[in-house]
Amino acid sequence: MSSKITPIGPHAEHEAILQTLRSVWKQMTPEMAANAFLYSLSTRALEYRAVLGSYWYAVAIPDHAPTDTWCCAICNWHRDWDLKPDYGLVDTNPRQCLLVLEHFLTLPSVQHTENDELLLQKVLQCVYALAPNQRGRALQKVITRSKILKSNAYEIDDLLNALGICGVLSSPRAPCYADRFCNIYVRNPETDSELLYPVNWWRARDGINRERYKIVFGKPYPGPIM
């Protein structure tokens, strides 16, 4: 007999989304999420690229009661959001995470290459081209101009958002969700940046979070490419 409980009451939709999301991400591993992300770098398969941020956000969501019957300031759930399927979008909304991860589990199995790992290192090396106080938007522009990847500016935004959510681009003052799950009020940027938390708080002086890199990608961060 299944142990799954069908939520009831005013918070039923919130509980159902999180319960389903939990069952989906438990079918995955960090290695699967990292592999999908890396595979996307050379292939531009955005439905694989979005998996990294969606996975690590879903894993980090704590058990909680919603702050309202129509929205939740803790996990960013909203009732009756009419989400159009966008399997390549990185967003900290449980519905979008569920959409991405459920779709991913239906996709063909893939395997990234050493070249994909090199592409990630080249992307992260762009951090060292910035002045200490420059932000995520400046990093996006450097990566886009470099043409390291076959991606436009919007796709680079999602790439940076994913690297922030998983913690590679995070900092002690704005840690990733796995280290400290903050509500939507804490996530608000100190600027008009459209990038998501924690990249909207990140500065070049924060560099690469090496501890999170090792957790997410399963190996030590190799540092700048000389």
C-alpha positions in Angstrom: 0.0 0.0 0.0 1.3 3.5 -0.9 2.3 5.7 2.0 1.5 8.8 0.0 -1.2 11.0 1.7 -3.5 13.2 -0.3 -3.5 16.6 1.2 -6.8 18.3 2.2 -7.8 21.6 3.5 -6.9 25.2 2.6 -3.2 24.4 2.2 -3.8 21.3 0.1 -2.5 22.6 -3.2 0.7 23.8 -1.6 1.3 20.5 0.2 0.5 18.5 -3.0 3.0 20.4 -5.1 5.8 20.0 -2.5 4.9 16.3 -1.9 5.1 15.6 -5.6 8.3 17.6 -6.0 9.9 15.7 -3.2 9.0 12.4 -4.8 10.5 13.5 -8.1 13.8 14.8 -6.9 14.3 11.7 -4.8 14.4 9.8 -8.1 17.5 11.8 -9.0 21.0 12.2 -7.7 23.4 15.2 -7.6 25.5 13.4 -10.3 22.5 13.3 -12.6 21.8 17.0 -12.2 25.5 17.9 -12.7 25.8 15.7 -15.8 22.7 17.2 -17.4 23.9 20.7 -16.8 27.4 20.0 -18.2 25.9 18.1 -21.2 23.9 21.3 -22.1 27.0 23.5 -22.4 28.1 22.2 -25.8 24.7 21.0 -27.0 22.6 24.0 -26.0 20.0 21.6 -24.8 18.3 23.9 -22.4 15.9 21.4 -20.9 19.0 19.7 -19.5 20.6 22.9 -18.4 17.7 23.9 -16.2 17.9 20.7 -14.2 20.8 21.9 -12.0 19.0 24.9 -10.4 15.6 23.1 -10.2 17.1 20.1 -8.5 19.1 22.0 -5.8 16.3 24.3 -5.1 13.8 21.4 -4.7 16.3 19.5 -2.4 16.7 22.5 -0.2 13.0 23.4 0.4 12.4 22.7 4.1 9.2 21.3 5.6 7.0 24.2 6.3 3.4 25.5 6.3 2.5 28.1 3.7 2.4 31.7 4.8 -1.0 32.2 3.0 -3.6 30.2 1.2 -2.7 31.7 -2.1 1.0 32.1 -1.9 4.0 31.2 0.3 6.8 33.6 1.1 9.0 30.7 2.2 9.1 28.5 -0.9 7.7 31.0 -3.5 4.7 28.8 -4.3 1.7 30.7 -5.8 -1.8 29.3 -6.2 -3.2 29.1 -9.8 -0.1 30.3 -11.5 -0.8 29.5 -15.2 2.6 28.3 -16.1 3.2 27.7 -19.8 5.6 24.8 -20.2 9.2 26.1 -20.4 11.5 23.2 -19.7 14.6 25.4 -20.1 13.6 28.0 -17.5 15.5 28.3 -14.2 13.2 29.7 -11.5 12.7 29.4 -7.7 9.0 28.4 -8.0 8.2 24.9 -6.9 5.8 24.5 -9.8 8.5 25.4 -12.3 11.0 23.1 -10.6 8.5 20.3 -10.8 7.8 21.0 -14.4 11.5 20.8 -15.3 12.4 17.8 -13.2 9.4 15.7 -14.3 10.2 16.5 -17.9 13.9 15.6 -17.4 13.0 12.1 -16.1 11.3 11.5 -19.5 14.3 12.6 -21.6 16.9 10.2 -23.1 19.9 9.5 -20.9 23.0 11.5 -21.9 26.6 11.8 -20.9 28.7 15.0 -20.8 32.3 15.0 -22.1 35.6 16.4 -20.9 35.0 19.3 -23.3 31.9 20.2 -21.4 33.8 20.4 -18.2 36.4 22.6 -19.9 33.6 24.9 -21.1 32.4 25.3 -17.5 35.9 26.2 -16.4 36.1 28.8 -19.2 32.8 30.3 -18.1 33.9 30.5 -14.5 37.2 32.0 -15.5 35.3 35.0 -16.7 34.9 35.9 -13.0 38.6 36.8 -12.9 38.1 39.3 -15.7 35.8 41.5 -13.5 36.7 44.2 -11.0 36.0 43.2 -7.4 32.7 45.1 -7.0 31.2 44.1 -10.3 28.1 42.0 -10.2 26.3 39.1 -11.9 25.1 41.3 -14.8 28.6 42.3 -15.7 29.6 38.6 -15.6 26.8 37.7 -17.9 28.0 40.3 -20.4 31.6 39.0 -20.3 30.4 35.5 -20.9 28.1 36.5 -23.7 30.8 38.5 -25.5 33.3 35.8 -25.1 31.2 33.4 -27.2 32.5 30.5 -25.1 29.0 29.0 -25.4 26.4 29.0 -28.2 24.0 30.9 -25.9 22.3 34.3 -26.0 22.2 36.7 -23.0 18.9 35.3 -21.7 20.3 31.7 -21.7 23.4 32.9 -19.9 21.1 34.5 -17.2 19.6 31.1 -16.6 23.1 29.5 -16.5 24.2 32.0 -13.8 20.9 31.6 -11.9 21.5 27.8 -11.8 25.1 28.2 -10.7 23.9 30.6 -7.9 21.0 28.3 -6.7 23.3 25.3 -6.4 25.8 27.5 -4.6 28.8 27.8 -7.0 28.1 31.5 -7.2 27.2 32.3 -3.7 28.8 34.1 -0.8 28.8 34.2 3.1 26.5 37.2 3.0 24.1 35.5 0.5 24.6 31.7 0.8 22.9 29.2 -1.4 19.6 27.6 -0.4 21.3 24.4 0.8 23.3 26.4 3.3 20.5 28.7 4.4 17.0 28.6 2.9 15.8 32.2 2.9 12.3 33.5 2.2 11.4 35.8 -0.7 11.9 39.0 1.3 15.5 38.1 2.1 16.1 37.2 -1.6 15.2 40.7 -2.8 18.1 42.2 -4.7 20.0 45.3 -3.5 19.9 46.5 -7.1 17.5 46.2 -10.0 19.2 43.1 -11.2 16.8 40.6 -12.8 19.1 37.7 -11.8 17.8 35.4 -9.0 19.1 35.0 -5.5 21.9 34.5 -4.6 23.5 35.8 -7.8 21.7 39.1 -7.4 23.8 39.7 -4.3 27.0 38.2 -5.6 30.2 40.3 -6.4 33.3 39.3 -8.3 35.2 39.5 -5.1 33.1 36.6 -3.7 34.7 34.4 -6.4 33.8 30.8 -6.8 32.4 28.8 -3.8 34.8 25.9 -4.0 33.1 23.9 -1.3 29.8 24.0 -3.1 31.5 23.3 -6.5 32.9 20.1 -5.1 29.5 19.1 -3.6 27.7 19.9 -6.9 30.1 18.6 -9.5 31.8 15.9 -7.4 35.4 17.1 -7.8 37.5 19.9 -6.5 37.3 23.3 -8.3 40.5 23.3 -10.6 40.9 27.1 -10.5 41.6 29.5 -13.3 42.8 28.1 -16.6 46.2 29.5 -17.4 
